[in-house]
Amino acid sequence: MKDESIIFEEPNGLFAIKIPSVWKAVERKEADTKPYQFAIIGKSFFQISCRKITPDIENLIHNNKLIFHNPELPNVSFAETFFEGPLSSYTWMCAVGDHFVLASYFFPLEERWQTLTKHSLFIIRIFLQNIHFNYKLIKIDDMKTSPKSNEKKDYYKIETWRDKPSKVFEFIGDIDKSKWNHKMVGPIELDTVKIYTLLKLKISSQPNGFNSTARAGAPLDNMFWWDFMLECDKGFIQIWRTPHAVEAVVSFEGEPFDVVKFLETNIKTHSKELADAIKTYDKHQLIINHFVSYKQCVDSLWKDINEIDLTPPKGPTKHITNEDPNKYVDGLRGFIDNSVKYHTVAKSLVLHAAFAIESYLNLAIRVGSPVELKDYPEVMDKFLKSDFMFRIKNFGFYSSLLASEIDVNNKAIKDAQQLMSFRNKYVHFDESSEHNRIGVVLFDRDYPLHQAVDDRPAVESFKQMFHVPDKKTVTRFYETSINFVKYMKSLIHPAMKNNVEFLMEQNPIGYNESLKCYSVVNSAMALDFFGVSED
């Protein structure tokens, strides 16, 4: 696609916007109320409309948390969404005065990652952010215009940096950066939330930077989470947030410009306004996901168990022998050490396997519980602390996560129930339990009648003390913890299965206190990167 552009002026004079010159406008009748449509290439096309706000549109604005555009800011306030389907779409919304702008870019799903589609999307985002409104026709209550002043400009006031970004785009697109008077600054060790909020309130209601415009997917999935571009007659500033730090590039004519001092000064000047705005953000409480923690512990313990050698040392088989006793004693020491280690790891694995199952079950209940139930935490808390099988049988009443009821006769459920019982007998040291009874020996008064065994008495004694639970039992319960989760996952509603599984694997997991739902607060992958300095 060529980058030449033309100006499209809305026939009623409400707005004007740049569009690529190769787009073809679809003819429409004079009285037609449909959006203005442009064919791009193949099956992809672009639509845009500007209508007076109605009650239905007011609901749309409210549901999308759309901020009405402040004409004093260089970029418009907007919201954007993506939809993936056979015909995918990018939707852009803007509320300005008494009007509402809705723009959509439609393209076939199979073309989602093609270079031409990504380029078109980038161009559309740039042009939409620079749409021009006719404020003579669009009514804005208490609209203010900044009075012209002959006073010397104070470049440490953020209001001075509200020019439309142009120099910064030229800088980004220039391969030879050496001709620019610029410097990199970072990491900027100021409060990240306050920096973002200052730029949001005074420059653009959402990140207007090149990286934010060119991002793919959610901000968390990108190397740059957000960036803002500020410009004045003497230069530009681009400030960005990576997963690791806040950094900036500054280009300024004349004396050196201290961007940290600039941010500090304006954060202090607008502290009350910033504090009020920060209160409106969604608060995500970080919570330890014990299911993921226990699952990783089980996997680690299972690896350790399989590396322990429990082969008994070969000792003399007769009371009188010519064999070297030191060889047996040395072997016995190693056997004892390994037996104690096995007992520690095996017991831990069984307990952690049970905890993994229980924590997965409770997390699944919480994630799928209706909002109404979350208003009664005591009811939920009582259910989560109830008997394991009671929670299994009544899962559907407290959580809407599953497409079908849990089959209590399924092997995965029965095995999990056995593991829970085994865990409880261990924890509470129930002497009557078969899990805590390892054999019987007989005495005739003081005369021991122990059965003769293959191993020496010391070996047999340590086996009885430390080879419990035995390897067969440990293996069974290790597999039980895996099979339980696998069975529960198979019951999740297909429409939400991938999202729920991804959510429940997060550690820590977030809880959005405003929406009363669990959330993903970290990247899908650990995005970390380094650039090579030009110096």
Residue pairs with C-beta under 8 A, 6 or more apart in sequence:
1 20
1 22
1 41
1 116
1 119
1 120
1 123
2 20
2 21
2 22
3 20
3 123
4 20
4 21
4 22
5 18
5 19
5 20
5 21
5 127
6 18
6 19
6 20
6 21
7 16
7 17
7 18
7 19
8 16
8 17
8 18
8 19
8 25
8 36
9 15
9 16
10 16
10 36
10 50
12 137
13 134
13 137
14 50
14 99
14 133
14 134
14 137
14 138
15 50
15 101
15 131
15 132
15 133
15 134
16 131
16 132
16 134
17 48
17 127
17 128
17 130
17 131
17 132
18 127
18 130
19 38
19 46
19 127
20 120
20 123
23 38
23 39
23 40
23 46
24 38
24 39
25 36
25 37
25 38
26 36
26 37
26 38
26 39
26 45
28 34
28 36
28 37
34 49
35 47
35 48
35 49
35 102
35 104
36 47
36 48
36 49
37 45
37 46
37 47
38 45
38 46
38 47
39 45
40 46
40 105
40 107
40 120
41 116
42 108
42 111
43 87
43 106
43 107
43 108
44 105
44 106
44 107
44 108
44 111
44 117
44 120
45 105
45 106
46 103
46 104
46 105
46 106
46 124
47 102
47 103
47 104
47 106
48 101
48 102
48 103
48 104
49 101
49 102
49 103
50 99
50 100
50 101
51 57
51 99
51 100
51 102
52 98
52 99
52 100
53 61
53 95
53 98
53 99
53 100
57 100
60 66
60 93
60 100
61 93
61 95
61 100
64 79
64 81
64 93
65 79
66 77
66 78
66 79
66 93
66 94
66 95
67 77
67 95
67 205
68 77
68 95
68 96
68 97
69 76
69 77
69 78
69 94
69 95
69 96
69 97
69 133
69 205
70 77
70 205
71 96
71 133
71 135
71 140
71 143
71 145
72 144
72 146
72 162
73 162
73 202
73 203
73 204
73 205
74 162
74 163
74 164
74 165
74 203
74 204
74 208
74 231
75 129
75 130
75 164
75 165
75 203
75 204
75 205
75 208
76 94
76 96
76 128
76 129
76 131
76 133
76 205
77 94
77 95
77 204
77 205
77 206
78 92
78 93
78 94
78 128
78 129
78 205
78 206
79 92
79 93
79 94
79 206
80 90
80 91
80 92
80 93
80 125
81 90
81 91
82 88
82 89
82 90
82 91
83 89
83 91
84 109
84 112
85 109
86 108
86 109
87 106
87 107
87 108
87 109
88 106
88 107
88 108
88 109
88 112
89 104
89 105
89 106
89 107
90 104
90 105
90 121
90 124
91 102
91 103
91 104
92 101
92 102
92 103
92 104
92 124
92 125
92 128
93 100
93 101
93 102
93 103
94 100
94 101
94 128
94 131
95 101
96 133
96 138
96 140
97 133
97 135
97 138
97 139
97 140
97 141
97 143
98 138
98 139
98 140
99 138
101 131
103 124
103 128
105 120
105 121
105 124
107 117
107 120
111 117
118 216
122 213
122 214
125 213
126 213
129 208
129 213
130 164
135 143
146 159
153 160
153 232
153 233
154 160
155 161
155 232
155 234
155 252
155 257
155 262
156 261
156 262
156 265
156 266
157 266
157 269
158 198
158 202
158 203
158 230
158 262
158 266
158 270
159 202
160 232
161 203
161 230
161 231
161 232
161 237
162 202
162 203
162 230
162 231
162 232
163 231
163 232
163 233
164 231
165 208
165 229
165 230
165 231
165 236
166 231
167 231
167 235
167 236
167 251
168 210
168 229
168 231
168 236
168 238
168 251
169 210
171 177
171 180
171 182
171 236
171 249
171 251
172 210
172 238
174 180
177 534
180 251
181 235
181 251
181 252
181 253
182 249
182 250
182 251
183 249
183 250
184 247
184 248
184 249
185 247
185 248
185 249
185 250
185 259
185 260
186 245
186 246
186 247
186 248
187 244
187 245
187 246
187 247
188 195
188 239
188 245
188 246
188 247
188 248
188 259
188 260
188 263
190 246
190 260
190 263
190 264
190 267
191 267
192 241
192 246
193 278
193 281
194 267
194 274
194 278
195 239
195 246
195 263
195 267
196 226
196 241
197 274
197 277
197 278
198 263
198 266
198 267
198 270
198 274
199 207
199 228
199 230
199 239
200 206
200 277
201 270
201 273
201 274
201 277
202 266
202 270
203 228
203 229
203 230
204 228
206 212
207 226
207 227
207 228
208 228
208 229
209 224
209 226
209 227
209 228
209 229
209 238
209 239
209 240
210 227
210 229
210 238
211 222
211 223
211 224
211 226
211 227
211 240
212 219
212 224
212 226
212 227
215 221
215 222
215 224
216 222
219 225
219 226
220 520
220 522
220 523
220 524
221 523
221 524
221 527
222 527
223 242
223 243
223 527
223 529
224 240
224 241
224 242
225 240
225 241
225 242
225 243
226 240
226 241
227 238
227 239
227 240
227 241
228 238
228 239
228 240
229 236
229 237
229 238
230 236
230 237
230 238
230 239
231 237
234 252
234 253
234 254
235 250
235 251
235 252
235 253
235 257
236 250
236 251
237 248
237 249
237 250
237 251
237 259
237 262
238 248
238 249
239 246
239 247
239 248
239 259
240 246
240 247
240 248
242 529
243 523
243 526
243 527
243 528
244 528
248 259
250 257
250 259
267 274
282 512
282 513
282 514
282 515
283 512
283 513
283 514
284 510
284 511
284 512
284 513
284 519
284 521
285 510
285 511
285 513
286 508
286 509
286 510
286 521
287 508
287 509
287 510
287 511
288 507
288 508
289 359
289 363
289 504
289 505
289 506
289 507
289 508
289 509
290 355
290 359
290 363
291 356
291 359
291 360
291 363
291 504
292 504
292 505
292 506
292 507
293 359
293 507
294 352
294 353
294 355
294 356
294 359
295 356
295 360
295 481
295 485
297 348
297 352
297 356
298 349
298 352
298 353
298 356
298 478
298 481
301 345
301 348
301 349
301 352
302 349
302 478
304 345
305 342
305 345
305 346
305 349
305 471
305 474
308 338
308 341
308 342
308 345
309 338
310 335
310 338
310 339
310 342
310 467
310 471
311 335
312 335
312 455
312 459
312 463
313 328
313 330
313 331
313 332
313 334
313 335
313 456
313 459
314 328
314 331
315 323
315 328
315 331
315 332
315 455
315 456
315 459
316 323
316 325
316 328
316 456
328 456
332 456
332 458
332 459
335 459
335 462
336 462
339 462
339 463
339 465
339 466
339 467
340 466
342 466
342 467
343 465
343 466
343 467
343 468
346 468
346 469
346 471
346 474
347 426
347 469
349 474
349 477
349 478
350 419
350 422
350 423
350 426
350 469
350 473
350 474
350 477
351 423
351 426
351 427
353 419
353 477
353 478
353 480
353 481
354 419
354 420
354 422
354 423
354 477
354 481
356 481
356 485
357 416
357 419
357 420
357 480
357 481
357 484
357 485
358 388
358 420
360 484
360 485
360 488
360 504
361 388
361 391
361 392
361 395
361 488
362 384
362 391
363 504
363 509
364 395
364 399
364 401
364 488
364 504
365 380
365 383
365 384
365 391
365 395
365 398
365 399
365 401
366 380
366 384
366 399
366 518
367 399
367 401
367 500
367 503
367 504
367 518
368 399
368 400
368 401
368 402
368 500
369 380
369 398
369 399
369 400
370 400
371 516
371 517
373 379
373 380
373 398
374 380
374 516
380 398
383 391
383 394
383 398
384 391
388 416
388 417
388 420
389 408
389 417
392 406
392 408
392 413
393 406
393 408
395 402
395 405
395 406
396 402
396 405
396 406
401 492
401 493
401 496
401 500
402 488
402 491
402 492
402 493
403 491
403 492
403 493
403 494
404 491
406 413
406 488
406 491
407 413
408 414
410 487
411 483
412 480
412 483
412 484
412 486
412 487
413 484
413 487
415 476
415 480
415 483
415 484
416 480
416 484
418 480
419 477
419 480
419 481
422 435
422 469
422 473
422 477
424 430
425 433
425 435
425 436
426 435
426 436
429 436
430 436
431 437
435 469
438 464
438 468
439 464
441 448
441 449
441 450
441 451
442 449
442 450
443 449
453 460
455 463
469 477
489 497
489 501
492 500
492 501
502 520
502 524
503 509
503 518
503 519
503 520
506 520
506 521
506 522
508 521
508 522
509 518
509 519
509 520
509 521
510 518
510 519
510 520
510 521
511 517
511 518
511 519
512 518
512 519
